[in-house]
Amino acid sequence: MAFWLTFDAAAIEAEEGAPGLDRVISGSPTFRTWNFEEADDGLYAGIWEATPGKWQISYDEWEYFHILSGHSIVTEDGGEAIQLKAGDSMVLRPGFNGTWEVIETTRKDYVIRV
């Protein structure tokens, strides 16, 4: 086993997905996820991409991410909208509830601790 990891989306096949229909507010968003790390201790890392739409999100996990491309808006329930574009980074902590809206197909890399 190597003690390093690169994020090469061409090296593995993406998993396809979408938010549950009960969470979708607008559009028909779809996801593609390239999971590069799925450690036994609950650490995950990879690349995630979503097409336009808006849905409710609720976090039980801790996540750091960096926007690689696109434009999204994350809004905490009762809070202000945060515009996210290429180069922006964010941490969402357990207990975060709100919405994720993809304005322009968005791709991010992420590290999640469950």
Buried (B, 14 or more C-beta within 10 A) or exposed (E): EEEEEEBEBEEEEBEEEBBEEEBBEEEEBBBBBBBBEEEEEEEBBBBBBBBBBBBBBEBEEBBBBBBBEBBBBBBBEEEEEEEBEEEBEBEBEEEBEBBBBBBEBBBBBBBBBE
